Amino acid sequence: NAGVTQTPKFRVLKTGQSMTLLCAQDMNHEYMYWYRQDPGMGLRLIHYSVGEGTTAKGEVPDGYNVSRLKKQNFLLGLESAAPSQTSVYFCASGRDAVQYFGPGTRLTVT
Amino acid sequence: DQQVKQNSPSLSVQEGRISILNCDYTNSMFDYFLWYKKYPAEGPTFLISISSIKDKNEDGRFTVFLNKSAKHLSLHIVPSQPGDSAVYFCAETSGSRLTFGEGTQLTVNP
């Protein structure tokens, strides 16, 4: 089992560019999540999904969109990147109380 | 308004001694608290959890204590090992969502 995988691992964008981060899980979990981690702020929830075809806003959703067309995939989109979106992005999947995290995507917006 | 707070950004202990990591919370309506460990350039990994109906949970060298009257929980690592050096996050779960603290960097010196 690969667990939770994220693509890409690193990316540099210019302000105003768009991109999509891909998350895949092979554990048949219903729930999937996108977080961002910034220094001194822990992990903050951007969007999450409780099942295929559903999405919901988390704590910091502005500037991001998500889609969950297949149960195993959860996509995070940035339509017009801003320097404030420079961060490390983590995807997670889970059931019950425990979430399992991917290795992260380091995004820099210049 | 931060619901889960880890007031110590860092902690340094000697190998073989006890490490105590602390977490305070404000929301009494939670289901579980979880502790995650994070190494650099990796995603967080689940370490141990405690249910709201318990006051202690133990797993090998790791013990979590919950003091509901003080709204405080702590993670004890005994004995500490250099491989325990990492950032530790406490997280509160309510339903399908996790709320994380800011994290504490633990350094175990040989």
Backbone of each chain as ProteinMPNN parsed JSONL, in Angstrom:
{"seq_chain_A": "NAGVTQTPKFRVLKTGQSMTLLCAQDMNHEYMYWYRQDPGMGLRLIHYSVGEGTTAKGEVPDGYNVSRLKKQNFLLGLESAAPSQTSVYFCASGRDAVQYFGPGTRLTVT", "coords_chain_A": {"N_chain_A": [[0.835, -1.207, 0.0], [0.541, 2.202, -0.907], [-0.42, 4.221, 0.628], [-1.005, 7.55, 1.343], [-0.465, 9.68, -1.29], [1.132, 12.497, -2.838], [1.194, 14.886, -5.458], [2.609, 17.642, -7.179], [5.892, 17.302, -5.561], [7.359, 19.595, -5.132], [6.967, 23.03, -6.096], [7.215, 26.02, -7.956], [5.622, 29.022, -8.392], [4.563, 31.871, -10.3], [3.096, 34.974, -9.257], [-0.375, 35.071, -9.785], [-0.484, 32.899, -11.497], [-1.909, 29.626, -12.132], [-2.573, 26.435, -10.587], [-2.827, 22.874, -9.932], [-2.967, 20.681, -7.235], [-2.475, 17.282, -6.628], [-3.931, 14.652, -4.809], [-3.812, 11.324, -3.747], [-5.218, 8.335, -2.44], [-4.99, 4.985, -1.226], [-6.431, 3.555, 0.613], [-9.087, 3.259, 0.803], [-10.55, 5.194, 2.151], [-13.244, 7.237, 3.315], [-13.139, 9.939, 4.011], [-11.349, 12.869, 3.135], [-8.752, 15.361, 3.174], [-7.396, 18.705, 2.928], [-4.628, 20.497, 4.055], [-2.742, 23.369, 5.128], [0.556, 24.193, 6.137], [2.163, 26.527, 8.037], [4.944, 28.381, 9.369], [4.996, 28.268, 12.906], [2.252, 28.054, 13.128], [0.976, 25.636, 13.131], [-1.082, 23.092, 11.598], [-3.494, 24.021, 9.29], [-6.842, 23.67, 8.299], [-7.946, 23.557, 4.984], [-9.866, 22.734, 2.926], [-12.25, 20.043, 2.928], [-13.49, 16.677, 2.431], [-16.22, 14.518, 2.736], [-16.936, 12.369, 1.306], [-17.14, 10.809, -1.958], [-17.765, 13.162, -4.49], [-18.536, 15.165, -2.753], [-17.744, 18.229, -1.044], [-16.351, 20.489, 1.401], [-15.927, 23.593, 3.195], [-13.041, 24.503, 5.067], [-11.049, 25.885, 7.654], [-9.469, 27.876, 6.421], [-10.366, 28.633, 3.603], [-10.306, 30.498, 1.497], [-9.323, 31.485, -1.773], [-8.764, 29.008, -2.727], [-9.854, 26.026, -4.436], [-11.583, 22.888, -4.59], [-11.943, 19.447, -5.646], [-13.648, 16.314, -5.718], [-13.92, 13.933, -7.502], [-13.483, 11.236, -7.774], [-13.384, 8.596, -5.402], [-10.834, 7.971, -4.457], [-9.246, 10.142, -5.012], [-8.323, 13.552, -4.414], [-8.445, 16.81, -5.278], [-6.686, 19.88, -5.165], [-7.037, 23.19, -6.029], [-5.477, 26.186, -7.164], [-6.499, 29.121, -8.347], [-5.535, 31.685, -8.967], [-2.577, 32.352, -8.066], [-1.125, 33.689, -5.055], [1.433, 35.459, -3.205], [0.926, 35.029, -0.471], [0.067, 32.465, -0.396], [2.229, 30.861, -0.359], [3.538, 28.038, 1.065], [3.559, 24.904, 2.87], [1.805, 22.172, 1.756], [-0.412, 19.746, 2.864], [-2.001, 16.69, 2.296], [-4.568, 14.563, 3.554], [-6.097, 11.481, 4.548], [-8.805, 9.628, 5.998], [-10.583, 7.71, 8.528], [-12.918, 7.294, 11.188], [-11.343, 8.627, 14.027], [-8.682, 9.03, 13.311], [-6.343, 10.489, 11.089], [-4.444, 10.095, 8.095], [-1.475, 11.129, 6.692], [-0.108, 12.603, 3.681], [3.152, 13.118, 2.088], [3.544, 15.804, 1.624], [3.534, 18.973, -0.2], [5.674, 21.391, -1.276], [5.122, 24.666, -1.871], [6.006, 27.584, -3.539], [5.297, 30.929, -4.075], [6.088, 33.526, -6.127]], "CA_chain_A": [[0.0, 0.0, 0.0], [1.291, 3.446, -0.944], [-0.966, 5.145, 1.618], [-1.42, 8.827, 0.76], [0.587, 10.255, -2.126], [0.868, 13.85, -3.304], [1.921, 15.308, -6.649], [4.048, 17.381, -7.142], [6.548, 17.484, -4.259], [7.79, 20.984, -5.085], [6.51, 23.835, -7.225], [7.366, 27.472, -7.836], [4.665, 29.729, -9.253], [4.556, 33.335, -10.279], [1.811, 35.538, -8.843], [-1.392, 35.058, -10.821], [-0.554, 31.609, -12.172], [-2.798, 28.64, -11.514], [-2.053, 25.071, -10.543], [-3.62, 21.881, -9.217], [-2.25, 19.68, -6.457], [-3.212, 16.031, -6.655], [-3.779, 13.736, -3.686], [-4.393, 10.011, -3.986], [-5.104, 7.391, -1.315], [-5.387, 3.632, -1.605], [-6.922, 2.907, 1.83], [-10.544, 3.225, 0.715], [-11.127, 6.092, 3.15], [-14.286, 8.153, 2.85], [-12.812, 11.334, 4.303], [-10.066, 13.399, 2.673], [-8.541, 16.709, 3.702], [-6.239, 19.494, 2.526], [-4.137, 21.419, 5.075], [-1.508, 24.082, 4.88], [1.355, 24.382, 7.336], [3.016, 27.709, 8.031], [5.743, 28.411, 10.602], [4.368, 28.736, 14.133], [0.785, 28.058, 13.064], [0.41, 24.297, 13.043], [-1.743, 22.746, 10.342], [-4.82, 24.628, 9.195], [-7.667, 22.96, 7.332], [-8.376, 24.395, 3.869], [-11.131, 22.124, 2.506], [-12.288, 18.619, 3.17], [-14.546, 15.943, 1.738], [-16.695, 13.366, 3.51], [-17.258, 11.298, 0.39], [-17.055, 11.133, -3.386], [-18.73, 14.149, -4.967], [-18.84, 16.172, -1.73], [-16.649, 19.024, -0.503], [-16.784, 21.47, 2.397], [-14.886, 24.55, 3.546], [-12.403, 24.392, 6.369], [-10.73, 27.103, 8.389], [-8.856, 28.897, 5.557], [-10.679, 28.19, 2.244], [-10.263, 31.537, 0.471], [-8.26, 31.383, -2.762], [-8.606, 27.598, -3.098], [-11.027, 25.227, -4.759], [-11.303, 21.453, -4.502], [-12.9, 18.54, -6.27], [-13.522, 14.901, -5.322], [-14.69, 13.206, -8.512], [-13.307, 9.818, -7.467], [-13.189, 8.388, -3.97], [-9.435, 7.877, -4.08], [-8.516, 11.349, -5.376], [-8.827, 14.836, -3.908], [-7.637, 17.811, -5.959], [-6.697, 21.24, -4.621], [-6.7, 24.133, -7.08], [-5.245, 27.604, -6.926], [-6.856, 29.748, -9.628], [-4.668, 32.843, -9.188], [-1.705, 32.232, -6.899], [-0.643, 34.897, -4.389], [2.559, 35.151, -2.312], [0.422, 34.544, 0.822], [-0.189, 31.032, -0.504], [3.489, 30.15, -0.156], [3.3, 27.196, 2.23], [3.642, 23.461, 2.635], [0.445, 21.658, 1.7], [-0.536, 18.329, 3.203], [-3.268, 15.999, 2.113], [-4.764, 13.477, 4.505], [-7.341, 10.737, 4.435], [-9.036, 8.993, 7.283], [-11.875, 7.245, 9.009], [-12.948, 7.456, 12.643], [-10.667, 9.836, 14.5], [-7.294, 9.15, 12.867], [-6.064, 10.862, 9.715], [-3.153, 9.659, 7.585], [-1.004, 12.245, 5.882], [0.867, 12.465, 2.618], [4.475, 13.683, 2.385], [3.542, 17.258, 1.497], [3.957, 19.711, -1.393], [6.192, 22.719, -0.916], [4.764, 25.626, -2.918], [6.507, 28.95, -3.391], [4.705, 31.87, -5.021], [6.964, 34.707, -6.172]], "C_chain_A": [[0.862, 1.245, 0.0], [0.804, 4.409, 0.135], [-1.51, 6.375, 0.934], [-0.247, 9.385, -0.027], [0.155, 11.623, -2.624], [1.753, 14.17, -4.499], [1.625, 16.779, -6.918], [4.602, 17.509, -5.732], [6.973, 18.941, -4.055], [7.218, 21.72, -6.29], [6.789, 25.297, -6.905], [6.431, 28.113, -8.856], [4.945, 31.216, -9.221], [3.157, 33.794, -9.863], [0.849, 35.563, -10.029], [-1.496, 33.751, -11.587], [-1.492, 30.671, -11.423], [-2.103, 27.286, -11.483], [-3.014, 24.177, -9.767], [-2.698, 20.91, -8.522], [-3.123, 18.425, -6.4], [-2.9, 15.196, -5.417], [-4.475, 12.431, -4.033], [-4.193, 9.134, -2.763], [-5.645, 6.03, -1.75], [-5.924, 2.849, -0.404], [-8.446, 2.867, 1.886], [-11.222, 4.101, 1.784], [-12.195, 6.985, 2.532], [-13.846, 9.617, 2.946], [-11.434, 11.689, 3.755], [-9.987, 14.88, 2.994], [-7.363, 17.368, 2.989], [-5.914, 20.488, 3.642], [-2.982, 22.237, 4.492], [-0.773, 24.265, 6.208], [2.276, 25.563, 7.147], [3.756, 27.779, 9.361], [4.966, 28.989, 11.781], [2.857, 28.665, 14.165], [0.185, 26.663, 12.977], [-0.148, 24.014, 11.668], [-3.145, 23.335, 10.355], [-5.578, 23.995, 8.035], [-8.166, 23.922, 6.259], [-9.77, 23.967, 3.4], [-11.084, 20.649, 2.868], [-13.475, 18.011, 2.441], [-14.936, 14.742, 2.574], [-17.139, 12.23, 2.61], [-17.162, 11.776, -1.046], [-18.158, 12.114, -3.78], [-19.091, 15.214, -3.969], [-17.591, 16.938, -1.33], [-17.216, 20.016, 0.51], [-15.611, 22.368, 2.746], [-14.338, 24.261, 4.933], [-12.162, 25.748, 6.971], [-10.235, 28.226, 7.475], [-9.112, 28.581, 4.086], [-10.449, 29.209, 1.138], [-9.061, 31.395, -0.445], [-8.02, 29.972, -3.254], [-9.94, 27.002, -3.527], [-10.614, 23.766, -4.762], [-12.334, 20.678, -5.294], [-12.592, 17.114, -5.858], [-14.409, 14.086, -6.275], [-14.604, 11.697, -8.316], [-12.984, 9.677, -5.992], [-11.724, 8.469, -3.582], [-8.649, 9.169, -4.338], [-9.171, 12.597, -4.811], [-7.901, 15.907, -4.467], [-7.799, 19.167, -5.295], [-6.224, 22.197, -5.714], [-6.465, 25.535, -6.555], [-5.484, 28.296, -8.263], [-5.924, 30.898, -9.976], [-3.76, 32.97, -7.968], [-1.24, 33.594, -6.393], [0.518, 34.534, -3.472], [2.113, 34.621, -0.949], [0.108, 33.049, 0.794], [1.099, 30.208, -0.531], [3.373, 29.371, 1.144], [3.672, 25.759, 1.89], [2.226, 22.914, 2.762], [0.446, 20.153, 1.961], [-1.947, 17.851, 2.91], [-3.36, 14.889, 3.147], [-6.045, 12.745, 4.142], [-7.581, 10.032, 5.757], [-10.429, 8.424, 7.431], [-11.802, 7.255, 10.527], [-12.176, 8.718, 13.017], [-9.318, 10.076, 13.843], [-7.215, 9.535, 11.396], [-4.639, 10.465, 9.36], [-2.707, 10.649, 6.533], [-0.066, 11.82, 4.771], [2.155, 13.179, 2.976], [4.556, 15.193, 2.218], [3.994, 17.758, 0.134], [4.421, 21.077, -0.94], [5.957, 23.658, -2.083], [5.321, 26.997, -2.571], [5.88, 29.805, -4.487], [5.515, 33.158, -4.975], [6.267, 35.893, -6.821]], "O_chain_A": [[1.798, 1.359, 0.791], [1.535, 5.322, 0.519], [-2.367, 6.281, 0.055], [0.847, 9.544, 0.515], [-1.034, 11.882, -2.81], [2.917, 13.773, -4.546], [0.452, 17.151, -6.888], [3.851, 17.797, -4.8], [6.947, 19.452, -2.936], [7.009, 21.138, -7.354], [6.631, 25.754, -5.774], [6.458, 27.775, -10.039], [5.487, 31.748, -8.252], [2.168, 33.097, -10.088], [1.196, 36.009, -11.122], [-2.498, 33.515, -12.263], [-1.823, 30.886, -10.257], [-1.172, 27.027, -12.246], [-3.891, 24.653, -9.046], [-1.766, 20.377, -9.124], [-4.329, 18.492, -6.161], [-1.741, 15.054, -5.03], [-5.593, 12.431, -4.55], [-3.142, 9.175, -2.123], [-6.603, 5.928, -2.516], [-5.881, 1.619, -0.399], [-9.024, 2.484, 2.903], [-12.316, 3.792, 2.256], [-12.075, 7.43, 1.39], [-14.148, 10.425, 2.068], [-10.479, 10.923, 3.888], [-11.003, 15.57, 3.077], [-6.454, 16.692, 2.509], [-6.783, 21.22, 4.116], [-2.345, 21.851, 3.511], [-1.389, 24.463, 7.255], [3.075, 25.599, 6.211], [3.255, 27.291, 10.374], [4.357, 30.053, 11.677], [2.232, 29.15, 15.108], [-1.021, 26.532, 12.768], [0.267, 24.625, 10.683], [-3.891, 23.164, 11.32], [-5.039, 23.808, 6.944], [-8.736, 24.968, 6.568], [-10.726, 24.739, 3.471], [-10.014, 20.082, 3.087], [-14.338, 18.712, 1.912], [-14.069, 14.022, 3.069], [-17.666, 11.228, 3.095], [-17.108, 12.974, -1.321], [-19.328, 11.921, -3.449], [-19.883, 16.101, -4.287], [-16.5, 16.369, -1.281], [-18.403, 20.34, 0.482], [-14.452, 21.974, 2.619], [-15.057, 23.838, 5.838], [-12.974, 26.66, 6.818], [-10.538, 29.395, 7.714], [-8.159, 28.282, 3.367], [-10.399, 28.841, -0.036], [-7.933, 31.21, 0.012], [-7.162, 29.753, -4.109], [-11.004, 27.406, -3.057], [-9.435, 23.446, -4.919], [-13.431, 21.159, -5.578], [-11.433, 16.744, -5.671], [-15.487, 13.621, -5.906], [-15.538, 10.967, -8.65], [-12.369, 10.566, -5.404], [-11.392, 8.973, -2.509], [-7.496, 9.275, -3.919], [-10.396, 12.698, -4.734], [-6.706, 15.915, -4.168], [-8.902, 19.558, -4.911], [-5.134, 22.029, -6.26], [-7.142, 26.009, -5.643], [-4.736, 28.072, -9.214], [-5.56, 31.076, -11.139], [-4.115, 33.603, -6.973], [-0.995, 34.519, -7.167], [0.586, 33.398, -3.001], [2.839, 33.844, -0.329], [-0.095, 32.436, 1.842], [1.055, 28.991, -0.708], [3.138, 29.954, 2.203], [4.052, 25.449, 0.761], [1.538, 23.163, 3.751], [1.206, 19.399, 1.355], [-2.936, 18.51, 3.229], [-2.342, 14.339, 3.566], [-6.95, 13.301, 3.521], [-6.654, 9.859, 6.548], [-11.313, 8.622, 6.597], [-10.707, 7.225, 11.088], [-12.345, 9.761, 12.385], [-8.847, 11.213, 13.814], [-7.928, 8.981, 10.559], [-3.743, 10.493, 10.204], [-3.448, 10.972, 5.605], [0.665, 10.836, 4.882], [2.253, 13.781, 4.045], [5.542, 15.804, 2.63], [4.725, 17.081, -0.589], [3.677, 21.827, -0.308], [6.522, 23.472, -3.161], [5.135, 27.503, -1.464], [5.924, 29.458, -5.667], [5.62, 33.803, -3.932], [6.857, 36.967, -6.941]]}, "seq_chain_B": "DQQVKQNSPSLSVQEGRISILNCDYTNSMFDYFLWYKKYPAEGPTFLISISSIKDKNEDGRFTVFLNKSAKHLSLHIVPSQPGDSAVYFCAETSGSRLTFGEGTQLTVNP", "coords_chain_B": {"N_chain_B": [[-9.602, 32.545, 16.979], [-7.689, 30.596, 18.882], [-8.202, 27.24, 19.434], [-6.821, 25.098, 20.354], [-3.861, 24.96, 22.036], [-0.359, 24.977, 22.096], [1.942, 25.88, 24.175], [4.67, 25.861, 24.38], [7.187, 26.356, 22.189], [9.488, 24.885, 21.837], [11.468, 22.159, 23.156], [14.036, 20.709, 25.004], [15.744, 17.785, 25.864], [17.679, 15.337, 27.708], [18.942, 12.261, 26.456], [17.322, 9.315, 27.523], [16.022, 10.521, 29.629], [12.846, 11.864, 30.828], [10.458, 13.168, 28.544], [8.143, 15.774, 28.448], [5.363, 16.906, 26.922], [3.102, 19.524, 26.381], [-0.376, 20.566, 26.161], [-3.073, 22.754, 25.78], [-6.607, 23.311, 25.82], [-9.747, 24.734, 24.66], [-12.299, 23.986, 23.927], [-14.834, 22.033, 25.173], [-16.385, 20.113, 24.057], [-15.378, 17.696, 22.688], [-14.291, 14.709, 20.925], [-12.025, 13.051, 20.778], [-8.549, 13.397, 21.63], [-5.57, 13.667, 19.781], [-2.148, 12.807, 19.24], [0.41, 13.774, 17.066], [3.424, 13.092, 15.291], [6.073, 14.745, 13.648], [8.551, 14.582, 11.258], [11.193, 16.442, 9.613], [10.453, 17.438, 6.254], [8.595, 15.44, 5.884], [5.256, 14.022, 6.091], [2.923, 14.486, 8.856], [2.723, 11.881, 11.33], [0.555, 9.607, 12.932], [0.529, 9.161, 16.437], [-0.488, 8.6, 19.141], [-3.628, 8.387, 20.859], [-6.358, 9.749, 22.845], [-9.436, 9.158, 24.354], [-12.344, 11.152, 25.113], [-13.531, 10.199, 27.367], [-11.692, 9.046, 28.954], [-8.797, 9.24, 31.169], [-6.213, 8.62, 30.831], [-3.897, 7.123, 28.586], [-1.843, 4.603, 27.348], [0.995, 3.612, 25.456], [3.491, 1.694, 24.972], [6.466, 3.46, 25.188], [5.143, 5.827, 25.301], [2.797, 7.92, 26.852], [-0.316, 9.389, 27.308], [-1.943, 11.929, 29.083], [-5.008, 13.149, 30.297], [-6.544, 15.946, 31.578], [-9.483, 16.953, 32.35], [-10.78, 18.888, 33.905], [-8.949, 20.934, 34.061], [-8.635, 21.401, 31.428], [-6.474, 20.381, 29.933], [-3.878, 18.55, 28.391], [-1.238, 16.127, 28.292], [1.728, 14.724, 26.888], [3.816, 12.118, 27.631], [7.051, 10.916, 27.262], [8.973, 8.224, 27.824], [11.745, 6.04, 28.149], [13.326, 8.949, 26.761], [14.541, 9.092, 23.4], [17.113, 9.715, 20.937], [16.01, 9.468, 18.351], [13.453, 10.335, 18.771], [13.394, 13.0, 18.362], [11.679, 15.552, 16.931], [8.879, 17.395, 15.55], [6.05, 17.796, 17.533], [2.592, 17.557, 17.429], [-0.446, 18.343, 19.01], [-3.863, 17.455, 18.62], [-7.287, 18.153, 18.335], [-10.254, 16.347, 17.968], [-13.402, 16.596, 16.478], [-16.244, 15.265, 15.414], [-15.621, 14.762, 12.022], [-13.402, 16.324, 11.735], [-10.138, 17.715, 12.411], [-8.489, 19.825, 14.759], [-5.542, 21.499, 15.061], [-2.793, 22.087, 17.321], [-0.041, 24.469, 17.624], [2.35, 23.152, 17.582], [5.29, 21.573, 18.991], [8.732, 21.611, 19.063], [10.703, 18.959, 19.725], [13.83, 18.127, 20.998], [16.094, 15.627, 21.48], [18.919, 15.048, 23.171], [21.936, 13.228, 22.69]], "CA_chain_B": [[-9.467, 32.166, 18.372], [-7.026, 29.293, 18.865], [-8.89, 26.34, 20.354], [-5.833, 24.165, 20.875], [-2.621, 25.721, 22.148], [0.863, 24.389, 22.624], [2.603, 27.129, 24.542], [6.126, 25.737, 24.322], [7.613, 26.074, 20.812], [10.591, 23.93, 21.792], [11.826, 21.452, 24.389], [15.277, 19.966, 24.837], [15.966, 16.86, 26.979], [18.767, 14.393, 27.536], [18.582, 10.877, 26.169], [17.051, 8.506, 28.7], [15.159, 11.223, 30.577], [11.45, 11.989, 30.414], [10.008, 14.352, 27.804], [6.738, 16.082, 28.719], [4.84, 17.892, 25.977], [1.828, 19.984, 26.917], [-1.37, 21.098, 25.245], [-4.274, 23.282, 26.435], [-7.702, 23.455, 24.884], [-10.872, 25.534, 25.155], [-13.574, 23.37, 23.576], [-15.086, 20.841, 25.99], [-17.189, 19.157, 23.297], [-14.53, 16.973, 21.747], [-14.4, 13.257, 20.985], [-10.693, 12.509, 21.036], [-7.328, 14.14, 21.353], [-4.548, 12.859, 19.143], [-0.806, 13.365, 19.101], [1.108, 13.433, 15.834], [4.846, 13.394, 15.252], [6.436, 15.131, 12.291], [9.952, 14.78, 10.92], [11.349, 17.394, 8.493], [10.193, 16.996, 4.886], [7.651, 14.324, 5.864], [3.958, 14.338, 6.654], [2.722, 14.047, 10.243], [2.299, 10.499, 11.54], [-0.213, 9.412, 14.149], [1.322, 8.574, 17.521], [-1.318, 8.064, 20.206], [-4.836, 9.172, 21.06], [-7.09, 9.532, 24.084], [-10.855, 9.458, 24.253], [-12.805, 12.148, 26.087], [-14.043, 9.539, 28.573], [-10.562, 8.483, 29.686], [-7.834, 10.233, 31.644], [-4.857, 8.145, 30.553], [-3.728, 6.073, 27.594], [-0.422, 4.277, 27.307], [1.418, 2.759, 24.351], [4.951, 1.582, 25.035], [7.139, 4.563, 25.867], [4.303, 7.018, 25.184], [1.596, 7.978, 27.681], [-1.017, 10.67, 27.247], [-2.789, 12.208, 30.239], [-6.029, 14.158, 30.034], [-7.123, 16.576, 32.762], [-10.617, 17.683, 31.776], [-11.125, 20.061, 34.717], [-7.982, 21.978, 33.711], [-8.596, 21.472, 29.96], [-5.046, 20.226, 29.667], [-3.371, 17.201, 28.197], [0.207, 16.056, 28.165], [2.329, 13.517, 26.329], [5.049, 11.749, 28.305], [7.88, 9.96, 26.536], [9.963, 7.692, 28.76], [12.781, 7.053, 28.149], [13.472, 9.666, 25.486], [15.612, 8.607, 22.528], [17.431, 10.723, 19.896], [15.061, 9.323, 17.25], [12.192, 11.016, 19.101], [13.523, 14.407, 17.975], [10.694, 15.834, 15.892], [7.831, 18.327, 15.986], [4.879, 17.087, 18.03], [1.355, 18.318, 17.372], [-1.673, 17.788, 19.56], [-4.995, 17.788, 17.759], [-8.591, 17.839, 18.904], [-11.179, 15.908, 16.931], [-14.823, 16.733, 16.711], [-16.778, 14.778, 14.146], [-14.614, 14.302, 11.069], [-12.366, 17.339, 11.573], [-9.097, 17.88, 13.427], [-7.943, 21.156, 14.99], [-4.183, 21.27, 15.535], [-1.998, 23.096, 17.994], [1.041, 25.046, 16.821], [3.487, 22.243, 17.527], [6.454, 21.732, 19.864], [9.931, 20.942, 18.557], [11.435, 18.21, 20.749], [15.193, 17.721, 20.669], [16.652, 14.716, 22.471], [20.374, 15.094, 23.017], [22.6, 11.981, 23.102]], "C_chain_B": [[-8.931, 30.734, 18.447], [-7.673, 28.385, 19.886], [-7.945, 25.361, 21.009], [-4.49, 24.882, 20.876], [-1.504, 24.883, 22.741], [1.788, 25.564, 22.905], [4.121, 27.067, 24.502], [6.548, 25.418, 22.892], [8.716, 25.024, 20.747], [10.851, 23.351, 23.178], [13.078, 20.646, 24.094], [15.497, 19.092, 26.062], [17.147, 15.954, 26.653], [18.213, 13.002, 27.25], [18.389, 10.107, 27.472], [16.144, 9.174, 29.722], [13.738, 11.285, 30.03], [11.245, 13.276, 29.617], [8.526, 14.536, 28.116], [6.309, 17.215, 27.794], [3.422, 18.236, 26.394], [0.925, 20.625, 25.875], [-2.567, 21.572, 26.07], [-5.368, 23.474, 25.401], [-8.849, 24.229, 25.5], [-12.212, 24.837, 24.935], [-13.786, 22.087, 24.377], [-15.83, 19.756, 25.221], [-16.332, 18.46, 22.252], [-14.724, 15.473, 21.933], [-13.078, 12.609, 21.416], [-9.668, 13.627, 20.969], [-6.316, 13.175, 20.766], [-3.216, 13.582, 19.208], [-0.2, 12.838, 17.801], [2.562, 13.842, 15.986], [5.21, 13.729, 13.82], [7.946, 15.332, 12.187], [10.042, 15.771, 9.767], [11.112, 16.732, 7.147], [9.32, 15.734, 4.814], [6.302, 14.812, 6.37], [3.859, 13.899, 8.1], [2.286, 12.584, 10.292], [1.618, 10.384, 12.898], [0.619, 8.678, 15.198], [0.425, 7.874, 18.547], [-2.537, 8.962, 20.361], [-5.413, 8.913, 22.441], [-8.525, 9.968, 23.885], [-11.258, 10.447, 25.348], [-13.284, 11.512, 27.387], [-12.923, 8.919, 29.407], [-9.682, 9.594, 30.226], [-6.391, 9.806, 31.392], [-4.904, 7.097, 29.459], [-2.239, 5.862, 27.387], [-0.13, 3.358, 26.127], [2.937, 2.734, 24.357], [5.558, 2.73, 25.825], [6.278, 5.835, 25.935], [3.052, 6.893, 26.048], [0.983, 9.356, 27.522], [-1.954, 10.759, 28.438], [-3.761, 13.322, 29.887], [-6.612, 14.649, 31.348], [-8.259, 17.48, 32.302], [-10.968, 18.923, 32.597], [-10.201, 21.228, 34.391], [-7.93, 22.217, 32.208], [-7.148, 21.401, 29.475], [-4.737, 18.775, 29.386], [-1.869, 17.251, 27.996], [0.609, 14.711, 27.583], [3.656, 13.298, 27.036], [5.769, 10.701, 27.467], [8.987, 9.519, 27.488], [10.428, 6.304, 28.31], [12.887, 7.726, 26.784], [14.678, 9.14, 24.719], [15.898, 9.671, 21.459], [16.478, 10.666, 18.703], [13.702, 9.94, 17.516], [12.238, 12.492, 18.729], [12.649, 14.682, 16.751], [9.788, 16.958, 16.397], [6.61, 17.504, 16.373], [3.678, 18.028, 18.029], [0.286, 17.601, 18.187], [-2.819, 18.258, 18.669], [-6.274, 17.316, 18.433], [-9.498, 17.412, 17.756], [-12.609, 16.096, 17.386], [-15.507, 16.382, 15.404], [-15.646, 14.306, 13.264], [-13.442, 15.262, 10.932], [-11.386, 17.318, 12.735], [-8.725, 19.351, 13.531], [-6.602, 20.98, 15.684], [-3.672, 22.428, 16.377], [-0.842, 23.514, 17.106], [2.245, 24.13, 16.696], [4.579, 22.598, 18.52], [7.61, 20.945, 19.266], [10.655, 20.285, 19.727], [12.804, 17.837, 20.218], [15.708, 16.858, 21.806], [18.142, 14.609, 22.206], [21.024, 13.804, 23.504], [23.463, 12.193, 24.342]], "O_chain_B": [[-9.636, 29.78, 18.116], [-7.7, 28.707, 21.074], [-8.224, 24.848, 22.093], [-4.034, 25.356, 19.836], [-1.676, 24.185, 23.74], [2.345, 26.166, 21.986], [4.789, 28.098, 24.581], [6.292, 24.311, 22.419], [8.872, 24.347, 19.731], [10.517, 23.941, 24.205], [13.172, 19.98, 23.063], [15.444, 19.588, 27.187], [17.558, 15.819, 25.501], [17.15, 12.624, 27.745], [19.185, 10.229, 28.403], [15.563, 8.506, 30.577], [13.46, 10.823, 28.923], [11.78, 14.33, 29.962], [7.747, 13.585, 28.058], [6.823, 18.331, 27.872], [2.631, 17.352, 26.721], [1.382, 21.148, 24.859], [-3.022, 20.858, 26.963], [-5.088, 23.767, 24.239], [-8.923, 24.37, 26.721], [-13.162, 25.076, 25.681], [-12.994, 21.152, 24.265], [-15.903, 18.612, 25.67], [-16.554, 18.63, 21.053], [-15.246, 15.02, 22.952], [-13.038, 11.746, 22.292], [-9.888, 14.661, 20.338], [-6.212, 12.023, 21.188], [-3.16, 14.811, 19.228], [-0.28, 11.652, 17.48], [2.895, 14.79, 16.697], [4.728, 13.092, 12.883], [8.538, 16.13, 12.914], [9.079, 15.933, 9.017], [11.525, 15.594, 6.928], [9.311, 15.042, 3.796], [6.204, 15.87, 6.992], [4.619, 13.036, 8.538], [1.57, 12.108, 9.41], [2.052, 10.985, 13.881], [1.316, 7.709, 14.895], [0.578, 6.676, 18.787], [-2.491, 10.149, 20.036], [-5.008, 7.973, 23.126], [-8.792, 11.025, 23.314], [-10.592, 10.558, 26.377], [-13.43, 12.199, 28.398], [-13.185, 8.33, 30.456], [-9.793, 10.746, 29.807], [-5.456, 10.544, 31.704], [-5.826, 6.283, 29.402], [-1.473, 6.818, 27.268], [-0.9, 2.445, 25.831], [3.589, 3.63, 23.82], [5.212, 2.949, 26.986], [6.671, 6.812, 26.573], [2.338, 5.892, 25.986], [1.68, 10.368, 27.593], [-2.663, 9.808, 28.767], [-3.389, 14.312, 29.257], [-7.117, 13.855, 32.142], [-8.035, 18.626, 31.912], [-11.414, 19.921, 32.029], [-10.621, 22.384, 34.439], [-7.252, 23.139, 31.755], [-6.679, 22.248, 28.715], [-5.257, 17.877, 30.047], [-1.306, 18.267, 27.588], [-0.074, 13.703, 27.762], [4.518, 14.177, 27.043], [5.168, 9.723, 27.022], [9.825, 10.319, 27.904], [9.577, 5.44, 28.099], [12.563, 7.117, 25.765], [15.701, 8.789, 25.308], [15.007, 10.447, 21.114], [16.17, 11.699, 18.108], [12.883, 10.061, 16.604], [11.21, 13.167, 18.779], [12.86, 14.114, 15.68], [9.921, 17.412, 17.533], [6.186, 16.62, 15.628], [3.737, 19.14, 18.553], [0.128, 16.385, 18.07], [-2.748, 19.319, 18.048], [-6.333, 16.234, 19.017], [-9.508, 18.04, 16.698], [-12.97, 15.794, 18.523], [-15.376, 17.096, 14.409], [-14.796, 13.532, 13.705], [-12.568, 15.041, 10.095], [-11.726, 16.966, 13.864], [-8.651, 20.05, 12.52], [-6.524, 20.388, 16.76], [-4.054, 23.582, 16.183], [-0.667, 23.004, 15.999], [3.073, 24.31, 15.803], [4.776, 23.766, 18.853], [7.481, 19.751, 18.994], [11.161, 20.971, 20.615], [12.927, 17.295, 19.119], [15.757, 17.296, 22.956], [18.569, 14.14, 21.151], [20.715, 13.329, 24.596], [24.092, 11.252, 24.825]]}, "name": "protein", "num_of_chains": 2, "seq": "NAGVTQTPKFRVLKTGQSMTLLCAQDMNHEYMYWYRQDPGMGLRLIHYSVGEGTTAKGEVPDGYNVSRLKKQNFLLGLESAAPSQTSVYFCASGRDAVQYFGPGTRLTVTDQQVKQNSPSLSVQEGRISILNCDYTNSMFDYFLWYKKYPAEGPTFLISISSIKDKNEDGRFTVFLNKSAKHLSLHIVPSQPGDSAVYFCAETSGSRLTFGEGTQLTVNP"}
